[in-house]
Amino acid sequence: MRRNALALGVALSLASAGQQAMAIEDIRINGFLTAAATQTDADSPYNIDLASDALRFDGRDNRLGLQIAADINERMSFTMQLLARAVPDNFNAEADWAFVGYNVSDDLQVRAGKVKLPTFLTSDYIEVGYAYPWIRPPQEVYSLSPITSLSGVDVLWTVPVGNNRLLVQPYYGNSSGTGFVTGMQAESGPPFPEVGTEVNFEAKQLAGINLALSTDIGTFRVGYLTTKVSSAFEVNGNRLIDDDKATFMSVGMNIDWNNFVGYAEWAARDQDGGAEFGFPDQKAWYVTAGYRIGPWLPSITYAQLEAGSPDNESVKAYTQEQSSVTLGVRYELAAGAALKFEATRVEPKNDNIGLFDGPLGSSNANVYGLALDVVF
């Protein structure tokens, strides 16, 4: 009996070891890296210290990420993305997303946990610089939403449309983030917060939908979300943002046809109540066109950031208005590695400072960037 029990124990141990080895083999790990240098000739930093008048290698473009995916069983999987982003003299690491997915069928998946918020065309892969032509997506559009992930649930339903595929993605949950009071100072003292003030906030009852049509030549999408925003930030002893409604809408497309590469997006946010002071109503758009010549991809981007239609006229001074033209070139160094250079001419509008953190010192300014993008 004891000999049989010992044999059974050895057999179970070997089976367990085999299962663990199989589980390890089922784990898939991918990574990405962006190493960038930026500089601007303006007197003030650009877009919350993204670039300054000194050449810097610790701007927010610099990041390292790992994507880990594992199959739990035939229908269930786990996915996590760990992201380390540069902050001055340090790297700040976090779980960018982590969720469990359940495949109801080949065309329907339900995900629960921390998922990427599908706000923009490149939201799913926005941290993977190798996946798009720019060093960073045009900031006029992409600066409009300070939240990038959602703690909750979403559904990925893929529907055949002729020879194309339509993704229907509803989602619901909560989120949080940090924004900065922007624009030019309206007045001094309460109830007007100072420009540059950091505002931590929560977005609850966040619900939205993303529709994306994938074709042989590109992707076409539209998205809409609504939420209630609150913040502990106070002005003159009163909460400035307290359960205020916010909505966000965006449309976009990208085309990759023969050697032509094109991107275009439009987005608008609308806030109610005190949320307008921290995040004023804005709308923005951009168009990018590029053409591949061997390993080279030169491109040009025009972008514009405009004031929306605020409910309170006094918050207009907190809006950001500018246009920009970016000339860029991407060079494929090898499979999975690309070198990029960009020069952007930024022109604030209507006596505004645009996305700069303070006065420029002139009517326009240049922002330069050099980046190495790698996937592995």
NUDO-433308 format. One record per residue: residue in one letter; x, y, z of N, C-alpha, C in turn. Coordinates in steps of 0.2 Angstrom, whole numbers, padded with zeros to 4 digits, always signed. Each point is the difference from the previous one (the first is absolute). Example, Ala and Ser with C-alpha at 12.3 -4.5 7.8 and 13.67 -1.06 7.14 Angstrom:
% residues 2
a+0066-0028+0039-0004+0006+0000+0004+0006+0000 s-0002+0005-0004+0004+0006+0001-0004+0005+0003 
***
This chain:
% residues 376
m+0004-0006+0000-0004+0006+0000+0004+0006+0000 r+0006+0000+0004+0004+0006+0001+0004+0001-0007 r+0002-0006-0003+0004+0001-0006-0005+0003-0005 n-0006-0003+0000-0005+0003-0005-0001+0007+0001 a-0001+0002+0006-0001+0007+0002+0006+0005-0003 l+0006-0003+0001+0006+0004-0002+0000+0000-0007 a-0001-0005-0004-0001+0000-0007-0005+0005-0003 l-0006+0000+0004-0005+0005-0002+0002+0007+0001 g+0004+0001+0006+0002+0007+0001+0005+0002-0005 v+0005-0004-0002+0005+0002-0005-0003+0001-0007 a-0005-0004-0001-0004+0001-0007-0004+0007+0000 l-0003+0001+0006-0003+0007+0001+0004+0006-0001 s+0006-0001+0004+0005+0005-0001+0003+0001-0007 l+0001-0005-0003+0002+0001-0007-0005+0003-0005 a-0006-0002+0002-0006+0003-0004+0000+0007+0001 s+0000+0002+0007+0000+0007+0002+0005+0004-0003 a+0007-0003+0000+0005+0004-0003-0001+0001-0008 g-0003-0006-0003-0001+0001-0007-0005+0005-0002 q-0005+0001+0005-0005+0005-0001+0003+0007+0001 q+0004+0001+0005+0003+0006+0001+0005+0002-0006 a+0003-0005-0003+0004+0002-0006-0004+0002-0005 m-0006-0004-0001-0004+0002-0006-0003+0007+0001 a-0001+0002+0007-0003+0007+0001+0005+0005-0002 i+0007-0002+0002+0005+0005-0001+0001+0001-0008 e-0001-0005-0003+0001+0000-0008-0006+0004-0003 d-0006+0000+0004-0005+0004-0003+0000+0007+0001 i+0005+0002+0004+0000+0008+0002+0004+0003-0006 r-0003+0005-0002+0003+0004-0006+0003+0007+0003 i+0006+0002-0001+0003+0006+0002+0002+0004-0006 n-0002+0006-0001+0002+0005-0005+0002+0006+0004 g+0005+0004-0003+0002+0006+0002+0001+0006-0005 f+0000+0006+0003+0001+0006-0005+0004+0005+0004 l+0004+0004-0003+0004+0005+0002+0000+0006-0004 t+0000+0006+0003+0001+0007-0003+0005+0004+0003 a+0005+0001-0003+0006+0005+0003+0000+0006-0004 a-0002+0006+0003-0001+0006-0004+0004+0006+0003 a+0002+0004-0004+0003+0007+0002-0005+0005-0003 t-0001+0006+0004-0004+0005-0002+0002+0007+0002 q-0002+0005-0004+0002+0007+0002-0004+0005-0004 t-0001+0005+0003-0004+0006-0003+0004+0006+0001 d-0002+0005-0005+0004+0006+0000-0005+0005+0004 a-0005-0002+0003-0005+0005+0003+0003+0001+0007 d-0002+0006+0003+0002+0001+0007-0003-0004+0006 s-0006-0003-0002-0003-0005+0005+0000-0007-0003 p-0001-0005+0005+0000-0007-0002-0006-0001-0004 y+0000-0005-0004-0006-0002-0005-0004-0006+0003 n-0006+0001+0001-0005-0005+0002+0002-0004+0006 i+0000+0004+0006+0001-0003+0006+0007-0003+0000 d+0005+0004-0002+0007-0002+0001+0002-0006-0005 l-0004-0001-0006+0002-0005-0005+0007+0002-0003 a+0001+0007-0001+0006+0002-0003+0001+0007+0003 s+0007+0002+0001+0002+0006+0003+0005+0003-0004 d+0003+0006+0002+0005+0003-0004+0007-0003+0001 a+0001-0005+0004+0006-0004+0000-0001-0007-0003 l+0004-0002-0003+0000-0007-0003-0001-0005+0006 r-0005-0004+0000-0002-0005+0005-0001-0007-0002 f+0002-0004+0004-0001-0007-0002-0005-0004+0005 d-0003+0004+0005-0004-0003+0005-0007+0003-0001 g-0002+0002-0006-0007+0002-0001-0005-0006+0000 r-0006+0002+0000-0006-0005+0000+0000-0005-0006 d+0003+0001-0005+0001-0004-0006+0003-0007+0002 n+0005+0001+0004+0004-0006+0002-0004-0005+0004 r+0000-0006-0002-0004-0005+0004+0002-0007-0002 l-0001-0005+0004+0002-0007-0001-0007-0004+0002 g-0002-0005-0004-0006-0004+0002+0001-0007-0001 l-0003-0004+0004-0001-0007-0001-0007-0002-0001 q-0002-0004-0005-0007-0003+0000+0001-0008+0001 i-0004-0002+0005+0000-0007+0002-0007-0002-0001 a-0001-0006-0003-0006-0003-0002+0000-0008+0002 a-0005-0002+0003+0000-0008+0001-0007-0002-0001 d+0000-0006-0003-0007-0004+0000-0001-0004+0006 i-0006+0002+0003-0002-0004+0006-0003-0006-0001 n-0004+0000-0005-0003-0006-0003-0002+0001-0007 e-0004-0004-0003-0002+0001-0007-0004+0006-0002 r-0003+0003+0005-0004+0006-0001+0002+0006+0004 m+0004-0001+0005+0002+0006+0004+0007+0001+0000 s+0002+0007+0000+0007+0002+0000+0001+0006+0004 f+0007+0001+0002+0002+0005+0004+0005+0005-0004 t-0001+0006+0000+0005+0005-0003+0001+0005+0004 m+0007+0002+0001+0002+0006+0003+0006+0004-0003 q-0001+0006+0000+0006+0004-0003+0003+0004+0006 l+0006-0001+0001+0004+0004+0005+0004+0006-0004 l-0001+0006+0003+0003+0006-0004+0004+0004+0005 a+0006+0001-0002+0005+0005+0004+0001+0006-0004 r-0003+0006+0002+0001+0006-0004+0005+0005+0004 a+0004+0003-0004+0005+0005+0003-0004+0006+0003 v+0003+0001+0006-0002+0007+0003+0007+0002+0002 p+0001+0007+0002+0007+0003+0001+0004-0005+0005 d+0006-0002-0002+0004-0004+0004-0002-0006+0003 n-0006-0003-0004-0003-0006+0003-0004-0003-0006 f-0002-0007+0002-0005-0003-0005-0006-0002+0005 n-0006+0002-0002-0006-0002+0004-0003-0006-0004 a+0000-0006+0004-0003-0006-0003-0007-0001+0003 e-0004-0003-0004-0007-0002+0002-0003-0005-0005 a-0006-0003+0002-0003-0005-0004-0005+0004-0004 d+0002+0001-0007-0004+0004-0004-0007-0003-0001 w+0000-0006-0001-0006-0004+0000+0001-0007+0002 a-0006-0003+0003+0001-0007+0002-0008-0002+0000 f-0001-0005-0004-0007-0003+0000+0000-0007-0002 v-0006-0003+0002-0002-0007-0002-0005+0000-0006 g+0002-0003-0005-0005-0001-0006-0003-0006+0000 y-0007+0000-0002-0003-0007-0001-0003+0000-0007 n+0001-0005-0004-0002+0000-0006-0007-0004+0000 v-0005+0004-0001-0007-0003-0001+0000-0004-0006 s+0003+0002-0006+0000-0003-0006+0006+0003-0004 d+0001-0002-0006+0006+0002-0004-0001+0008-0001 d-0006+0002+0000-0001+0007-0002-0002+0005+0006 l+0000-0003+0006-0003+0004+0006+0005-0002+0006 q+0003+0006+0003+0004-0001+0006-0002+0005+0005 v-0001-0002+0006-0001+0004+0006+0006+0001+0004 r+0002+0006+0002+0006+0002+0004-0002+0003+0006 a+0003-0002+0006-0001+0004+0006+0007+0001+0003 g+0000+0006+0003+0007+0002+0004+0001+0007-0002 k+0007+0002-0001+0002+0006-0003+0002-0001-0007 v-0005+0004-0004+0001-0001-0007+0002+0007-0003 k+0002+0000-0006+0002+0006-0004-0006+0004-0002 l-0001+0006+0001-0006+0004-0002+0001+0002-0007 p-0005-0003-0004+0001+0001-0008-0002+0007-0002 t+0003+0005+0003-0002+0007-0002+0003+0002-0007 f+0005-0002-0002+0003+0002-0006+0002-0006-0005 l+0002+0002-0006+0002-0005-0005+0005-0004+0002 t+0005+0002+0004+0006-0004+0002+0000-0002+0007 s-0006+0001+0004+0000-0001+0007+0003-0007+0002 d-0002-0005-0004+0002-0007+0002+0008-0001+0000 y+0003+0004-0004+0007-0001-0001+0004+0007+0001 i-0003+0005+0003+0003+0006+0001+0007+0000+0003 e+0001-0004+0004+0007+0000+0004+0005-0004-0005 v-0002-0003-0005+0005-0004-0004+0002+0005-0006 g+0005+0004+0001+0001+0005-0005+0002-0003-0007 y+0002-0006+0000+0002-0003-0007-0006-0001-0004 a-0006+0000+0003-0006-0002-0004-0003+0006-0004 y+0003+0006+0000-0003+0006-0003+0006+0004-0003 p-0001+0005-0005+0005+0003-0003+0003+0006+0004 w-0003+0003+0005+0002+0006+0004+0005-0003+0006 i+0003+0005+0003+0003-0001+0006-0005-0001+0006 r-0005+0004-0001-0006+0000+0004-0006+0002-0004 p-0006-0003+0001-0006+0003-0003-0001+0007+0001 p-0003+0004-0005-0001+0007+0000-0003+0002+0007 q+0003+0004+0004-0002+0002+0006-0006+0005+0000 e-0002+0003-0005-0006+0004+0000-0006-0004+0001 v+0000-0006-0003-0006-0005+0001+0001-0004+0007 y+0006-0003+0000+0001-0005+0006+0001+0003+0007 s+0001+0007+0000+0000+0003+0007-0007+0001+0003 l-0005-0001-0004-0007+0002+0002-0003-0005+0005 s+0003-0006+0000-0002-0005+0005+0005-0002+0005 p+0000+0002+0007+0005-0002+0004-0001-0007+0003 i-0005-0003-0002-0001-0007+0003+0001-0005-0006 t+0004-0005+0001+0001-0005-0005-0002-0007+0001 s-0002-0002+0006-0002-0007+0002-0007+0001+0004 l-0003-0006+0001-0006-0001+0003+0000-0006+0004 s-0002+0001+0006-0001-0006+0005-0008-0002+0000 g-0001-0006-0004-0007-0002-0001+0000-0006-0005 v-0005+0001-0004-0001-0005-0005-0001+0002-0007 d+0002-0003-0005-0002+0001-0007-0001-0006-0004 v-0003+0001-0006-0002-0006-0004+0003+0002-0007 l+0003-0005-0003+0003+0000-0007-0004-0005-0004 w-0004+0003-0004-0004-0004-0005+0001+0002-0007 t+0003-0005-0003+0002+0001-0007-0005-0002-0005 v-0003+0004-0005-0005-0002-0004+0002+0001-0007 p-0001-0005-0004+0002+0000-0007-0004+0005-0004 v+0003+0004-0004-0004+0005-0004+0003-0001-0007 g-0003-0004-0004+0003-0002-0007+0007-0003+0001 n+0005+0002-0003+0007-0002+0001+0004+0003+0006 n-0004+0005+0003+0003+0004+0006-0002-0003+0006 r+0003+0003+0006-0002-0002+0007-0002+0006+0004 l-0006+0000+0003-0002+0006+0004+0001-0002+0008 l+0004+0004+0003+0001-0001+0007-0005+0004+0004 v-0005-0003+0004-0004+0003+0005+0002-0001+0007 q+0002+0006+0003+0003+0000+0007-0003+0004+0005 p-0006-0002+0003-0002+0004+0006+0004-0001+0006 y+0000+0005+0004+0004-0001+0007-0004+0004+0005 y+0002-0002+0006-0003+0003+0006+0005-0001+0006 g+0001+0005+0004+0004+0000+0006+0002+0007+0003 n+0005+0000+0004+0003+0006+0003+0007+0001-0002 s+0002+0006+0001+0007+0002-0002+0002+0006+0004 s+0007+0001+0000+0002+0006+0003+0006+0003-0003 g+0002+0006+0001+0006+0003-0003+0002+0006+0003 t+0005+0003-0004+0003+0007+0003+0000+0005-0006 g-0003+0005+0001+0000+0006-0005+0003+0006+0002 f+0002+0005-0004+0003+0006+0002-0004+0006-0003 v-0002+0005+0004-0003+0006-0002+0004+0003-0005 t-0003+0001-0006+0003+0002-0006-0002+0007-0002 g+0003+0003-0006-0002+0006-0003+0004+0006+0004 m-0003+0006-0001+0002+0006+0003-0004+0001+0006 q+0003+0003+0005-0004+0002+0006-0005+0005-0001 a-0006-0002+0002-0006+0004-0001+0000+0006+0004 e+0000-0001+0007+0000+0005+0005+0004-0003+0006 s+0003+0005+0004+0004-0003+0006-0005-0001+0006 g+0002-0005+0003-0004-0002+0006-0007-0004-0001 p-0003-0002+0005-0006-0004+0000-0005+0003-0004 p-0005-0003-0004+0000-0007+0000+0004-0003-0006 f+0005+0004-0002+0004-0003-0006+0007-0003+0002 p+0001-0007-0001+0006-0003+0002+0006+0002-0005 e+0006+0000+0003+0005+0003-0004+0002-0005-0006 v+0002+0002-0005+0002-0004-0006+0006-0004+0002 g+0000-0007-0001+0005-0004+0002-0001-0004+0006 t-0006+0002+0003-0002-0004+0006-0002-0007-0002 e+0003-0005+0004-0001-0007-0001-0007-0002+0003 v-0004-0003-0004-0007-0002+0002-0001-0008+0000 n+0000-0003+0006-0002-0007+0000-0007-0001+0000 f-0003-0005-0004-0007-0001-0001-0002-0007-0001 e-0006-0001+0001-0003-0007-0001-0006+0001-0005 a+0000-0005-0004-0005-0001-0005-0004-0006+0001 k-0006+0001+0002-0005-0006+0002-0006+0000-0005 q-0003-0006+0000-0005-0002-0004+0002+0002-0008 l+0006-0002-0001+0003+0001-0007-0003-0005-0005 a-0004+0002-0004-0003-0004-0005+0002+0002-0007 g+0001-0004-0005+0001+0002-0007+0000-0006-0005 i+0001+0002-0006+0000-0005-0005+0006+0002-0005 n+0003-0005-0003+0005+0001-0005-0002-0005-0006 l-0001+0003-0006-0001-0004-0006+0006+0001-0005 a+0003-0005-0002+0005+0000-0005+0000-0005-0006 l+0000+0003-0006-0001-0004-0006+0007-0002-0003 s+0002-0006+0000+0007-0002-0003-0001-0002-0007 t+0004+0003-0004-0001-0002-0007+0007-0002-0003 d+0001-0002-0006+0006-0001-0003+0005+0006+0000 i-0003+0006-0001+0005+0005+0000+0000+0005+0006 g-0004-0002+0005+0001+0004+0006-0006-0001+0005 t+0000+0004+0005-0005+0000+0006-0004+0007+0000 f-0006-0001+0001-0004+0006+0001-0004-0001+0007 r+0000+0005+0004-0003-0001+0007-0004+0006+0002 v-0005-0001+0005-0003+0006+0003-0001-0002+0007 g+0000+0004+0005+0000-0001+0007-0004+0005+0004 y-0003-0002+0005-0004+0005+0004+0000-0003+0007 l+0001+0005+0005+0000-0002+0007-0004+0005+0004 t-0002-0001+0006-0003+0004+0005+0002-0002+0007 t+0001+0005+0004+0002-0002+0007-0002+0006+0005 k+0001-0001+0006-0001+0005+0005+0007+0001+0004 v+0002+0006+0000+0007+0001+0002+0000+0004+0007 s+0004-0002+0005+0000+0003+0006+0008+0001+0002 s+0001+0004+0005+0007+0002+0002-0001+0003+0007 a+0005-0002+0004+0001+0003+0007+0003+0007-0001 f+0002+0002-0005+0003+0007-0001-0005+0005+0002 e+0002+0005+0004-0004+0005+0002+0003+0007-0002 v-0005+0004-0001+0001+0007-0001-0004+0004+0005 n+0003+0004+0004-0003+0004+0005-0005-0004+0005 g+0003-0006+0001-0004-0005+0005-0005-0004-0003 n-0001+0001-0007-0006-0004-0003+0003-0004-0006 r-0003-0006+0000+0002-0004-0006-0001+0003-0006 l+0005+0000-0005-0001+0003-0006-0003-0005-0005 i+0001-0007+0001-0003-0005-0005-0003-0005+0005 d-0007-0001-0001-0004-0004+0005-0005-0003-0004 d+0001-0006-0003-0005-0004-0003-0002+0003-0007 d+0004+0004-0003-0001+0003-0006+0000-0004-0006 k-0005+0000-0005+0000-0004-0005+0005+0002-0006 a+0003-0005-0003+0005+0001-0005-0002-0005-0006 t+0001+0003-0006-0001-0005-0006+0006+0001-0004 f+0002-0005-0004+0005+0000-0005-0001-0004-0006 m+0001+0003-0006-0002-0003-0006+0006+0000-0005 s+0002-0005-0003+0005+0000-0005-0001-0004-0006 v+0003+0002-0006-0001-0004-0006+0007+0000-0003 g+0002-0006-0003+0007+0000-0003+0000-0005-0006 m+0006+0000-0003+0001-0005-0005+0008+0000-0002 n+0002-0006-0002+0007-0001-0002+0000-0004-0006 i+0004+0002-0005+0000-0004-0007+0007-0002-0001 d+0001-0006-0002+0007-0003-0002-0001-0003-0006 w+0001+0003-0006-0002-0002-0006+0006+0001-0005 n+0003-0006-0002+0006+0000-0004+0005+0003+0004 n+0003+0006-0002+0005+0003+0004-0002+0006+0003 f-0007+0002+0000-0003+0006+0003-0002-0002+0007 v+0001+0004+0004-0002+0000+0007-0004+0006+0002 g-0006+0000+0003-0003+0005+0002-0004-0001+0006 y+0000+0006+0004-0004+0000+0007-0004+0006+0000 a-0006+0000+0003-0004+0006+0002-0005-0002+0006 e+0000+0005+0004-0005+0000+0006-0003+0006+0002 w-0005+0000+0003-0004+0006+0002-0003-0002+0007 a+0001+0004+0005-0003-0001+0007-0002+0006+0003 a-0005-0001+0004-0003+0006+0004-0002-0002+0007 r+0001+0004+0005-0002-0002+0007-0005+0006+0002 d-0005-0002+0004-0005+0005+0003-0001-0001+0007 q+0001+0005+0004+0000-0001+0007-0006+0005+0003 d-0002-0002+0006-0005+0004+0003+0003+0002+0007 g-0003+0006+0003+0002+0002+0006+0007+0002+0001 g+0003-0001+0006+0007+0002+0001+0005-0004-0004 a-0002-0006-0003+0005-0004-0003+0003+0004-0006 e-0004+0006-0002+0002+0004-0006+0007+0004+0002 f+0001+0001+0006+0006+0004+0002+0006-0005-0001 g+0000-0006+0002+0005-0004+0000+0001-0003-0007 f-0006-0001-0003+0000-0004-0007-0005+0004-0004 p+0002+0006-0003-0005+0004-0004-0002-0004-0006 d-0006+0002-0003-0003-0003-0006+0005+0001-0006 q+0002-0005-0003+0005+0001-0005-0002-0005-0006 k+0003+0002-0006-0001-0005-0006+0007+0001-0004 a+0002-0006-0003+0006+0000-0003+0000-0005-0006 w+0005+0001-0005+0000-0005-0005+0007+0001-0003 y+0002-0006-0004+0006+0000-0004+0000-0004-0006 v+0004+0001-0004+0001-0004-0006+0007-0002-0001 t+0002-0006-0002+0007-0002-0001+0000-0004-0007 a+0005+0002-0004+0001-0004-0006+0007-0002-0001 g+0002-0006-0002+0006-0002+0000+0001-0005-0006 y+0006-0001-0003+0001-0004-0005+0007-0004+0001 r-0001-0007-0001+0006-0004+0001+0005+0000-0006 i+0006+0001+0002+0005+0000-0006+0006-0005+0003 g-0001-0006-0002+0005-0005+0003-0001-0001+0008 p+0005+0001+0004+0000+0000+0007-0002+0007+0003 w-0001+0005-0004-0002+0007+0002-0007+0001+0000 l-0003+0004+0005-0007+0002-0001+0000+0007+0002 p+0001+0005-0004-0001+0007+0001-0008+0001+0001 s-0001+0005+0004-0008+0002+0001+0000+0007+0002 i-0006+0002-0001-0002+0007+0002-0007+0000+0004 t+0000+0004+0006-0006+0000+0004-0002+0007+0001 y-0007+0001-0001-0003+0007+0002-0005-0001+0005 a+0001+0003+0006-0005-0001+0005-0002+0007+0003 q-0006+0000+0003-0003+0006+0002-0004-0001+0007 l+0001+0004+0005-0004-0001+0006-0004+0007+0001 e-0007-0001+0001-0004+0006+0000-0004+0000+0006 a-0003+0006+0002-0004+0000+0006-0007-0003-0002 g-0003-0003+0005-0007-0002-0001-0005+0005+0001 s-0006-0002+0003-0005+0005+0002-0002-0001+0007 p+0004+0003+0004-0001+0000+0008-0006+0003+0002 d-0003-0003+0005-0006+0002+0003+0001+0007+0004 n+0006+0001+0003+0002+0005+0004+0005+0004-0004 e-0001+0006-0002+0004+0004-0004+0007+0002+0003 s+0000+0000+0007+0006+0001+0003+0005-0005+0000 v-0002-0006-0003+0005-0005+0000+0004+0000-0007 k-0002+0004-0004+0003+0000-0007+0008+0001+0001 a+0002+0004+0005+0007+0001+0001+0004-0006+0002 y-0004-0005+0001+0004-0006+0002+0000-0005-0006 t-0003+0002-0006+0001-0004-0005+0007+0000-0004 q+0002-0005-0004+0006+0000-0003-0002+0001-0008 e+0004+0004-0003-0001+0001-0008+0006+0000-0003 q+0001-0004-0005+0007+0000-0004-0001-0004-0006 s+0004+0001-0005+0001-0004-0006+0007-0002+0000 s+0002-0006-0004+0007-0002+0000+0001-0004-0007 v+0006+0001-0002+0002-0004-0006+0006-0004+0002 t+0000-0007-0001+0005-0004+0001+0003-0004-0006 l+0006+0001-0001+0004-0004-0005+0004-0006+0004 g-0002-0006-0003+0003-0005+0004+0003-0005-0005 v+0005-0004+0002+0003-0006-0004+0001-0006+0004 r-0002-0005-0002+0001-0007+0004+0005-0004-0005 y+0005-0003+0003+0004-0005-0003+0000-0006+0003 e-0001-0006-0004+0000-0007+0003+0007-0002+0001 l+0003+0000+0006+0006-0003+0001+0001-0007-0001 a-0005-0004+0002+0000-0007-0001-0007-0002+0002 a-0002-0007+0000-0006-0002+0002-0001+0001+0007 g-0006+0004+0001-0001+0002+0007+0003+0006+0003 a+0004+0004-0004+0003+0006+0003+0000+0005-0005 a-0002+0006+0002-0001+0006-0004+0003+0006+0003 l+0003+0004-0004+0003+0007+0002-0004+0005-0003 k-0002+0005+0004-0005+0006-0002+0003+0006+0002 f-0001+0005-0004+0002+0007+0001-0006+0005-0002 e-0002+0005+0004-0005+0004-0001+0002+0007+0002 a-0003+0005-0004+0000+0007+0001-0007+0003+0000 t-0002+0003+0005-0007+0003+0000+0000+0007+0001 r-0003+0004-0004-0001+0007+0001-0007+0001+0003 v+0000+0003+0006-0006+0001+0004-0002+0007+0000 e-0006+0002-0002-0002+0007+0000-0007+0001+0004 p+0001+0002+0006-0006+0002+0004-0005+0005-0003 k-0006-0001+0002-0005+0005-0003-0003+0004+0005 n-0003+0006-0002-0004+0004+0004+0003+0002+0006 d+0007+0003+0000+0003+0002+0006+0001-0006+0005 n+0000-0006-0002+0000-0006+0004+0007-0003+0001 i+0001-0004+0005+0007-0004+0000-0001-0007-0003 g-0006-0002-0002+0000-0006-0003+0001-0006+0005 l+0004-0005-0002+0002-0005+0005+0007+0001+0003 f+0002+0006+0000+0006+0002+0004-0002+0001+0007 d+0005-0001+0005-0001+0001+0007+0000+0007+0002 g+0002+0005-0004+0000+0007+0001+0002+0004-0006 p+0001+0006+0001+0001+0005-0006+0006-0003-0004 l-0001+0001-0007+0005-0003-0004+0006+0004-0001 g-0001+0007+0000+0005+0005-0001+0000+0002-0007 s-0004-0003-0005-0001+0002-0006-0007-0002-0003 s-0002+0001-0006-0007-0002-0002+0000-0007-0002 n+0006-0003-0001+0000-0008-0002+0006-0003+0003 a+0001-0006+0000+0006-0004+0002+0000-0006-0003 n+0006-0003+0000+0002-0007-0003+0001-0005+0006 v-0002-0006-0002+0001-0006+0005+0003-0005-0004 y+0006-0003+0002+0004-0005-0004+0000-0006+0004 g+0000-0006-0003+0001-0006+0003+0003-0005-0004 l+0004-0005+0003+0003-0005-0003-0001-0006+0005 a-0002-0006-0003-0002-0006+0004+0002-0006-0004 l+0001-0005+0004+0001-0007-0002-0005-0004+0003 d-0004-0004-0004-0006-0004+0002+0002-0007-0002 v-0001-0005+0005+0002-0007+0000-0006-0004+0002 v-0001-0005-0003-0005-0006+0003+0004-0006+0000 f-0001-0004+0005+0003-0007+0001-0004-0005+0003 
***
